Structures are given as C-alpha cells and as structure tokens.
C-alpha cells in the first residue's frame, strides 16, 4: 500500500485463529497472551490519569435551540430551512451520541463522560485518560470505545453507559471501530510478527469469545473505517508529503480492492447505506495542481461524481433521506383520460405520491475558498495550523442540487465530527470544541 508495499490477503482458517490471536497484541505488558476478557472497574478508566471534576452545570441550550437570525428559506419544494441554531454543550466535546429522545451522551477531551438533557449537563463518569487517540460510540450509543496512550502500543477500554463501567482491552489494538449494525462488534488492526498487520473483530458484549482474524497484510501505520456490515476501509494516514492509498475489503467475498491508489493526501468518509454505497474522497492531484473532491462508490457500480466545491471529508456527513418521485406516466395518462371523459364516466383516482431514498451530504464548506485551496492540505488542517470559517450546505447526491442551510459572517464555525440525528444536524466547532446543532423545518 504505502510506498509500494505488497498487500497479501490471508484467508485464515478456523484452526489457525487460535495461533494468530497470540500475535494480535504487540508488546502486551507481562503476558502477551493475556485473556481478552480484560478487567472491569466501575467508574474508572483502566490505568487512568488524574481524576476529573465531578461537577455539573447548565447547558447553553436544549435541542429546541434558540431561533437563528440567519434562518434560510427553502429555495424549492422539498428543501429545508434552518429554524434554530445554537450551542448545546457547556464544555468541549470529543465525540457524542444523541438518542431518540434528544438526550446527549458525550465524551470530553479528558475522557470524562457527560450527559446533557433538557439543557442540563451532568458528569456521569469523571475518570480521565492521558493522550487520547480516538473515541467512538456504538451504533445505539450505549457503549464507547476509547484509545489512548502510546500511539504505537495504545491502551483501549470500553465504557458501558448503563453500568457506568470501564472494561480494559489488551494493549496494541489500533484504530478500533464499532460495527455499523447493532451487534457490539469492534473491528481493529493489530501488529503481528514479521511486520504484518491483522484486521480482526471482537465481540465487546462477550469478551471471552476469541477475536476473529479477517485479513493479514504486509503493511504498517494504517487507519480503519467500517461503513457497512461486510465492507471495511483501509487507508494510509492522510498527508500531502507522501503518496497514499485507500482500499476496501469485503469480508464476504474476501476481496481487497483499491479505491484510491498512490496519491498524496488521500482521505474519505463513507455512507452506511448498502444500496447507495458512496464515499466522499479527497486527494491532491498527482500533478501538484489543486485538489480533488468527489463522490466515489466503495462497492457496486455507481459512477464517480466530481464535486464543484472544495472541503475536507472530515467536515461532512451522509444521511439517507426520501425524495418525492414524479407520478408515473401511466398514472398521468389515466388522469388525463378521466378528465376528458363524459360526466357519466367514473373517474380513476390518481396514483398515490411515492418517494425514493437518496443520500444527502451535509458539509461545512470554507467561505474563503481560495485561501483554503492554497493551503497545504490536509496536513495544515490536521495539525491545527489552519482553521476555517464555514457555511453549512446540503447536497442532494442524486440530483446535484446544493442548498445553503446556514451562513452567518459574524460567527466562525469550523465544522468537524458532523452527525445527523432526529432530523437535526450536529457538529463540533474546532474553535471552542463545543457541540452545536441546527434544527430544520421542511424536509
């Protein structure tokens, strides 16, 4: 993959799994073959640092959110208008989940876990961790996986929201990712002997079950995403300094397919829709002239679609929505015939209106397009050398229609960690690391 590495797919037979598991965790302390069950400690992180504040406070807004002075007006039928905009968190947020009743669970950059309900913020677990690498919520928001410590040999722990308990996992789990379906599986990469990486899954609801190794390859320093049940995205760490690649691995067919190959700055996000399996990919053009942003399928035969604007995938999110479909030709003909018939002719009821699913893409797009495009991307952004002031757009990936949802030149919003819950859009503003939300009228 990176720097012309050779990728070797290993289809691991059941009899070999027990042997391979011994090598999954690199440099595990004292006992490399320690039980995968880990330890459970209610209320504290394994090997945590200093304890955090046990304070609670009042959030700035509820999900009702104050009306925004810059509410947009739908430009056409079926488009949205922003009815409310506001900040939802009192303190910085690392990652978050919002349930069907609009209760927010968030993990802070310190590792503390908080809930925000009806504008009230409460710290439910004040344990902290040093040098957090990543955090992520399970599909239903009931569990959190946290990676922290040495990036080459990190500590990983799972937090159960219901029991307020942290469970330690063995060291060396790299780039842990929750399953996109509700089964509490975690996919991860782990260093093996001989300089190889393994792609494996474990069951976070039953840690006594041995991990399943899906793939071994000659590679290092990769990141992982898990967009659909059987599709995994493996990619080099994005940088303009070196050529990188993005690959998709299908665990059902055991096939590894290049999506982007040996170009600088490659990165992407991916939809969870198996029938519209688009990703949003970014890379620097090999000629060194400009950047490319495009919709690109990670499976199937959907056509690649170049986009006319420039942003980074990390500033965007997909959401599956419904679009009204035109009435059929047959229904129109029947209606026309009925209208022209005599009064004695019994009318034919027109066909009921139908809708079709499509992918909506929500993005923070920098207002200063020239300044953004001339930056050293994505490095300047990832290293916090570059901040942006964004307008928020919605793009219909089926029609190409674009709509400005929010724009206010008096406010600086650098959108990141964008998510869609309960017909509302949320993001973390990199300027203050707080959680913001937009609610909509229309659909």
Secondary structure, DSSP 4 states (H G I P E B T S, - for coil): -TTSPPP------HHHHHHHHTTTSTT-SS-TT--TT--EEETS-TT--S-----EEE-S--TT-PBPTT----SSTT-EEEEEEEE--SS--SEEEE-TT--EEEE-TTS-EEEEETTEEEEEE----SSEEEEEE-TTSSEEEEEES-TTS-EEEEEETTTTEEEEE-TT-EEEEE-SSSS-EEEEEEE-GGG-EEEEEEETT-TTSPPEEEEEES--SEEEEEEETTEEEEEEPP-TTSEEEEEEEETTTTEEEEEEEEEET-EEEE-S-SSS-EEEEEEE-TTSS-EEEEEEESSTTPPPEE-SS---GGGEEEEEEEEEEPPPHHHHHHHHHHHHS-TTSPPPPPPPPEEEEEEEEEEEEES-HHHHHTS-TTHHHHTTS----EEEEEEETTT--EEEEE--TTS---EEEEEEETTEEEEEETTTTEEEEEEEEE-
